[in-house]
Amino acid sequence: MPSSGANFTRVWAAALNKAKLGGFHFHDLRHTGNTLAAQSGATLRDLMTRMGHSSTRAALIYQHTAMERDRAIADALGKLAEEALKPEEPKPDEQDPNVTGT
């Protein structure tokens, strides 16, 4: 009788084949899930609980990707703020009332 690990491997391989995907490992789903959790705001403790770890070492890997995403978001927000703070250019049909046209 095959072990449950062998059964899982067979089912996983069949699922990948049906989805026409190759080169994926089941552990990739765990990594992706924890990366997305970190990017959505999960704390270090949240990640440790999700992964079943008692040390912060592994969870910090996922927090690092979240910090990189935070930097990209902060940069984008900074650009939006700079654009919003730029003085508006007067439209060509609007004249300054303090300037006389002679």
N, C-alpha and C positions, 0 to 999 in steps of 0.2 A: 504494500500500500504506500503511495507517495506521501511525503511529508506535506504539511500545510504550506511550507515555504516553496516546495516544488509546484504545488497547485497554484499558489499565488503567481509564481513566475510564469506559468503556462497561461493563466488568465490575463496577466499584464501584457505578455507578448501578443496574445490574440487581440487585445484591445488596441495596442499600438498598430498592429497590422491592419485592423479594420479601419482605424482612423488615418491610415497611410502616413504614419509618423515613424521615424526611426531615430535611434541614438538617444532616446530618453530613458532615464532611470526613474524608478518610483521616488527615489530620494530627491530628485529634481522638483517634484511637487512640494515637498516639505520646505525646500529652500525658497522656492517662489512664494509659497504661502507666508513664510516668516518675513521675507523681504517686503511683501505687500503690507503685512501687519505693521512692520516697523515704519513704513512710509505713511501709513494711515494714522500714526500717532501712538502705537503701542509702546508702553514703557518697557524698560529693561526687565522688570519683574514679570510683566505680561508675556514677554517673549520667552523668558525662562520657564514659565508655567506651561506655555504652549508646547515647548520643546521637551519638557520633562527634565530639565537640567537644574542642578543645584549651584553651579558656578556661573559667573557672568561671562566667562571667556567666549563661549559660542554665541551667546546673545549679542555681544558687542559687534560681531561681524555684521549682523543685520542692522544694528543701530548705525553703523558706519555708512551703509547705503542710504539710510534715512537722512543722515547729516548731509550727504552729498546732494540729495534731493532738496533739502531745506536751503542749501546754498543757491541752487538753481532758482528756487521759488523767490528767495530774497533778492536775487539779482533782477529777476523779472519785475518784482514789485518796485524795486528802486528805479528801474527804467520808466515804469508807469508814473511814479511820483515825479520824476524829472520832467516828463512830458506835461503833466498836469500843472506844474509850477512855471512852465515857460510862459512869458508874457504873450498875450494874443497880439497878433499883427493886425493893424487896422485894415479893413477891407478897402479896396480901391475906391468905392463909391462913398466911403465915409471920410469926411474931411475934419481936421482938427479945427474947432471953432475959434481957437486962439491964433490961427494963421490966416492972414488976410491974403486974398488972391488978387494980385495986381499985375 
